[in-house]
Amino acid sequence: MKKVFLKTTVLLTALLLVLGSCSKKSDDNPVTPGQLGGKFKLVINDVLIAEETTDEVGMLGDLISVARDESLNIVIANVPHTVGGETTISDDEDAASVSISGTNILNTDGSGEVYFSISGTLKRESDSKVTFQGTCSRFGDAQLYTFSGYAESEAFKVI
């Protein structure tokens, strides 16, 4: 569990840097609204958590993220580079992983929740869409949950 926590902490830190740098607009490199936008879907234990369009898309190497303000954030690591590429989600350092964080994901009391992928698959469906499915656990909880979904953005084409 320590490896997973450390890996997720590093991923979330990278995500914050990516989102922070993507959200800034400079005169030298203007960002047009929707240029880095995307769509995502997340299902946990057969409950649709979110399916929407967002302007909050981040990318750093083979790490991608999509978010709905601060209430939901999905970070996907070790995304396959080639279309049709599929990789295994596990707690191995080099394996793919999915981290989900936010408030009121499964809880309804306004508390923060963090979920880490345990097992499953991650697939590059197209140059702009990545799908995932498997099992995850909530930080501090041994219970396993099923999860599935996708992240899609034209920005992912550069990976």
Secondary structure, DSSP 8 states (H G I E B T S, - for coil): -HHHHHHHHHHHHHHHHHHHHHH---SSS---TTTT-EEEEEEETTEEEEEEEESEEEEETTEEEEEETTTEEEEEES--SSTT-EEEESSSTTSBEEEEEEESSS-SSS-EEEEEEEEEEEEE-SSSEEEEEEEEEETT---EEEEEEEEEEGGGGG-
